[in-house]
Amino acid sequence: MFLLAVESEAGPAHHVPAIVEWVNHVFGPTVYRWQQALMPRVYGLFGAEWHGDPNLPIPTHVVMFFIAVLVSTVGLRLLLGRLSLENPSPRQQVFELLFSGLRNLMRENIGPHGMKYFPVIGTFAVVIGVCNLMGLIPGLVAPTANYNVPLALALMSFLYYNYVGLKENGLIEYLRHFAGPVLAIAPLFFPVEIVSNSARIISLSMRLFWNIFGDETLASVFTQIVAWGVPVLLMPLGLFVALMQTFIFIMLSIIYIGEVTHHAEASALSRAELQEGAAQA
């Protein structure tokens, strides 16, 4: 119900882009037939009733997210061009600078082994960055201005860092991480930590959503009032918000991974120190 409420609130802020109308014209009838066959059963499992839109079976944020994924994969490779060690292009140097910054950020907050998580964090950085920046392009809408997309991204981050914690520490050791430093207060500490850990889904998603949605709403209002001038002046603010929210999301994801891996790293360092001490003895 909350997702439907947010989506209904976000809808009027934007007209349906032409590319979304075209996608629904081409693929909409087939998708709507699938939805009629599947969605009532899925909603029925939760005691809800499905109300589909035959005019727009593929929502704007879904189309825009697929465009963002396409740009992030194909477009990014074309933009980067041919890599060269001897004569790197200016574009390659920019990407290398961004890569080095993200690598250093992960090493500082996760540790020397942080680069093995780079593919996931790098994917978050590129996809979220492209999604946020799409709102600055005429005719497009930022997918992250619809709460469903930030929520899905936050769930992916939440599931991934918990998976990393379970994989590297084991079930017992990872659950002990939520029990607090003193075993006597574990019954009180454990549920608080579980709730606090789960609340990160809301904090990650709501922070990203409200900032991008608010920025797009502000730009839309000024565009309706003033057709030129002021909206253009707001573009630097939109660029700052898009990049800053991308950085905050990946930074928090890196911190969360660092929290669940430092135990394993400390154990590895302890074993290394013991082995070194035994060798010296």
C-alpha positions as CSV (number, residue, x, y, z in Angstrom):
1,M,0.0,0.0,0.0
2,F,2.8,2.4,0.8
3,L,4.5,1.7,-2.6
4,L,1.2,2.3,-4.4
5,A,0.7,5.6,-2.5
6,V,4.2,6.8,-3.2
7,E,3.8,5.8,-6.9
8,S,0.5,7.6,-7.2
9,E,2.0,10.7,-5.7
10,A,5.1,10.6,-7.9
11,G,3.0,10.1,-11.1
12,P,1.5,13.5,-11.6
13,A,4.8,15.2,-11.2
14,H,5.8,14.0,-14.7
15,H,4.0,13.5,-18.0
16,V,4.5,10.2,-19.7
17,P,7.7,10.5,-21.9
18,A,7.3,9.7,-25.6
19,I,9.7,6.7,-25.4
20,V,7.5,5.2,-22.6
21,E,4.4,5.6,-24.8
22,W,6.2,3.9,-27.7
23,V,7.4,1.0,-25.5
24,N,3.8,0.5,-24.2
25,H,2.4,0.7,-27.7
26,V,4.7,-2.0,-29.0
27,F,5.0,-4.3,-26.0
28,G,2.1,-3.2,-23.7
29,P,-0.7,-5.5,-25.0
30,T,1.5,-8.6,-24.5
31,V,2.7,-7.5,-21.1
32,Y,-0.8,-6.7,-20.0
33,R,-2.1,-10.1,-20.9
34,W,0.7,-11.7,-18.8
35,Q,-0.2,-9.4,-16.0
36,Q,-3.8,-10.4,-16.2
37,A,-2.8,-14.0,-16.0
38,L,-0.2,-13.7,-13.2
39,M,-0.7,-10.6,-11.0
40,P,-4.1,-11.3,-9.5
41,R,-2.7,-14.6,-8.1
42,V,0.4,-12.9,-6.8
43,Y,-1.6,-10.1,-5.1
44,G,-4.0,-12.7,-3.8
45,L,-1.3,-14.3,-1.8
46,F,-1.0,-11.1,0.2
47,G,-4.7,-10.5,0.5
48,A,-4.7,-7.6,-2.0
49,E,-6.5,-7.0,-5.3
50,W,-4.6,-6.2,-8.4
51,H,-5.7,-3.2,-10.5
52,G,-3.7,-3.0,-13.8
53,D,-3.5,-0.1,-16.2
54,P,-4.2,-1.3,-19.7
55,N,-3.0,2.1,-21.1
56,L,0.3,1.9,-19.3
57,P,1.1,-1.7,-18.3
58,I,4.8,-1.0,-18.4
59,P,5.4,1.9,-15.9
60,T,7.6,4.8,-16.6
61,H,10.2,3.9,-14.0
62,V,10.5,0.4,-15.4
63,V,11.2,1.7,-18.9
64,M,13.6,4.3,-17.6
65,F,15.5,1.7,-15.5
66,F,16.0,-0.6,-18.5
67,I,17.3,2.4,-20.4
68,A,19.7,3.1,-17.5
69,V,20.9,-0.5,-17.5
70,L,21.4,-0.4,-21.3
71,V,23.4,2.9,-21.0
72,S,25.4,1.5,-18.1
73,T,26.5,-1.6,-20.1
74,V,26.6,-0.8,-23.8
75,G,26.8,2.9,-23.6
76,L,29.6,3.0,-21.0
77,R,31.7,0.6,-23.1
78,L,31.3,2.7,-26.2
79,L,32.0,5.9,-24.3
80,L,35.2,4.5,-22.8
81,G,36.5,3.6,-26.2
82,R,39.6,1.6,-26.9
83,L,41.9,1.2,-23.8
84,S,45.6,2.1,-24.2
85,L,48.5,2.0,-21.7
86,E,50.8,4.1,-23.9
87,N,48.4,6.8,-25.0
88,P,45.3,6.9,-22.9
89,S,42.5,9.1,-24.1
90,P,41.1,11.9,-21.9
91,R,37.9,9.8,-21.4
92,Q,40.0,6.9,-20.2
93,Q,41.9,9.1,-17.8
94,V,38.7,10.3,-16.3
95,F,37.4,6.8,-15.8
96,E,40.8,5.7,-14.3
97,L,40.5,8.6,-11.9
98,L,37.0,7.5,-10.8
99,F,38.2,3.9,-10.6
100,S,41.2,4.9,-8.4
101,G,39.0,7.0,-6.1
102,L,36.5,4.2,-5.6
103,R,39.3,1.6,-5.1
104,N,40.9,3.8,-2.4
105,L,37.6,4.3,-0.8
106,M,37.0,0.6,-0.5
107,R,40.5,-0.2,0.7
108,E,40.2,2.5,3.4
109,N,36.8,1.4,4.7
110,I,36.9,-2.4,4.1
111,G,40.6,-3.3,4.0
112,P,43.2,-4.7,1.7
113,H,40.7,-7.4,0.5
114,G,38.1,-4.8,-0.4
115,M,38.7,-5.0,-4.1
116,K,36.9,-8.4,-4.3
117,Y,33.7,-6.5,-3.7
118,F,34.4,-3.9,-6.4
119,P,32.2,-5.5,-9.1
120,V,29.1,-5.1,-7.0
121,I,29.9,-1.6,-5.6
122,G,31.1,-0.5,-9.1
123,T,27.8,-1.7,-10.6
124,F,25.9,0.3,-7.9
125,A,27.9,3.4,-8.6
126,V,27.4,3.3,-12.4
127,V,23.7,2.3,-12.5
128,I,22.6,4.6,-9.7
129,G,24.6,7.5,-11.2
130,V,23.1,7.0,-14.6
131,C,19.6,6.7,-13.1
132,N,20.0,9.9,-11.1
133,L,21.5,11.8,-14.1
134,M,18.7,10.8,-16.4
135,G,16.4,13.3,-14.8
136,L,18.6,16.1,-16.2
137,I,18.0,15.0,-19.8
138,P,14.9,16.4,-21.6
139,G,12.4,13.7,-22.4
140,L,13.6,11.3,-19.7
141,V,12.8,10.8,-16.1
142,A,15.1,9.6,-13.3
143,P,14.0,6.0,-12.3
144,T,15.1,6.7,-8.8
145,A,12.4,9.3,-8.5
146,N,10.0,6.4,-8.1
147,Y,10.3,4.7,-4.7
148,N,10.1,1.2,-6.2
149,V,13.6,1.6,-7.8
150,P,15.5,2.9,-4.7
151,L,13.7,0.2,-2.6
152,A,14.9,-2.5,-5.0
153,L,18.5,-1.1,-4.9
154,A,18.5,-0.9,-1.1
155,L,17.2,-4.5,-0.8
156,M,20.0,-5.6,-3.1
157,S,22.6,-3.8,-1.0
158,F,21.1,-5.2,2.2
159,L,21.0,-8.8,0.9
160,Y,24.5,-8.6,-0.5
161,Y,26.3,-7.3,2.6
162,N,24.4,-9.8,4.8
163,Y,25.4,-12.6,2.4
164,V,29.0,-11.5,2.6
165,G,28.8,-11.5,6.4
166,L,27.4,-15.0,6.5
167,K,29.8,-16.3,3.9
168,E,33.0,-14.9,5.5
169,N,32.1,-15.4,9.2
170,G,29.7,-18.4,9.3
171,L,26.2,-18.4,10.7
172,I,27.1,-18.6,14.4
173,E,29.8,-15.9,14.3
174,Y,27.7,-13.6,12.2
175,L,24.7,-13.9,14.5
176,R,27.1,-13.3,17.5
177,H,27.9,-10.0,15.8
178,F,24.4,-8.8,16.7
179,A,24.5,-10.1,20.3
180,G,26.7,-7.3,21.6
181,P,30.0,-7.3,23.5
182,V,28.5,-8.9,26.7
183,L,26.7,-12.2,26.6
184,A,24.5,-11.3,29.6
185,I,22.7,-8.5,27.7
186,A,22.5,-10.5,24.4
187,P,18.7,-11.1,24.7
188,L,18.1,-7.4,24.9
189,F,20.9,-6.4,22.4
190,F,20.0,-8.9,19.7
191,P,16.5,-7.8,18.7
192,V,17.6,-4.1,18.8
193,E,20.4,-4.9,16.4
194,I,18.2,-6.9,14.1
195,V,15.7,-4.1,13.9
196,S,18.4,-1.5,13.4
197,N,20.1,-3.6,10.7
198,S,16.8,-4.1,8.9
199,A,16.0,-0.3,9.1
200,R,18.9,0.3,6.8
201,I,16.7,-0.7,3.9
202,I,14.4,2.2,4.7
203,S,17.1,4.7,5.3
204,L,19.0,3.8,2.1
205,S,15.9,3.8,-0.1
206,M,14.2,6.8,1.4
207,R,17.3,9.0,1.3
208,L,17.9,8.3,-2.4
209,F,14.2,8.6,-3.3
210,W,13.3,11.8,-1.6
211,N,16.3,13.7,-2.7
212,I,15.9,12.7,-6.4
213,F,12.1,13.0,-6.3
214,G,12.4,16.4,-4.6
215,D,14.9,17.7,-7.1
216,E,12.8,16.6,-10.0
217,T,9.7,18.1,-8.5
218,L,11.4,21.4,-7.9
219,A,12.7,21.5,-11.5
220,S,9.2,20.6,-12.8
221,V,7.5,23.3,-10.8
222,F,9.9,26.0,-11.9
223,T,9.6,24.8,-15.5
224,Q,5.9,25.3,-15.4
225,I,6.3,28.7,-13.9
226,V,9.2,29.9,-16.0
227,A,9.9,28.3,-19.3
228,W,13.5,29.3,-19.5
229,G,16.3,30.8,-17.4
230,V,15.5,29.5,-13.9
231,P,15.3,25.8,-14.8
232,V,18.7,26.0,-16.5
233,L,20.1,27.6,-13.4
234,L,18.8,24.6,-11.4
235,M,20.7,22.1,-13.5
236,P,24.0,22.5,-11.5
237,L,21.9,21.8,-8.3
238,G,20.4,18.7,-10.0
239,L,23.8,17.5,-11.0
240,F,25.2,18.0,-7.5
241,V,22.2,16.1,-6.0
242,A,22.5,13.2,-8.5
243,L,26.2,12.7,-7.9
244,M,26.0,13.3,-4.1
245,Q,23.2,10.7,-3.7
246,T,25.1,8.2,-5.7
247,F,28.2,8.7,-3.5
248,I,26.2,8.4,-0.3
249,F,24.5,5.2,-1.4
250,I,27.8,3.4,-2.4
251,M,29.6,4.9,0.6
252,L,27.0,3.4,3.0
253,S,27.1,0.1,1.2
254,I,30.9,0.0,1.5
255,I,30.6,0.8,5.2
256,Y,28.1,-1.9,5.7
257,I,30.4,-4.4,4.0
258,G,33.3,-3.3,6.1
259,E,31.3,-3.9,9.3
260,V,30.6,-7.5,8.4
261,T,34.1,-8.3,7.1
262,H,36.4,-6.8,9.6
263,H,35.8,-9.8,11.9
264,A,37.1,-12.2,9.3
265,E,40.0,-9.9,8.5
266,A,40.9,-9.6,12.2
267,S,40.9,-13.3,12.5
268,A,43.1,-13.7,9.5
269,L,45.5,-11.1,10.8
270,S,45.6,-12.9,14.2
271,R,46.4,-16.2,12.5
272,A,49.1,-14.5,10.4
273,E,50.7,-13.0,13.6
274,L,50.6,-16.3,15.4
275,Q,52.2,-18.0,12.4
276,E,54.9,-15.3,12.2
277,G,55.5,-15.6,16.0
278,A,55.8,-19.3,15.8
279,A,58.3,-19.1,12.9
280,Q,60.4,-16.6,14.8
281,A,60.4,-18.8,17.8
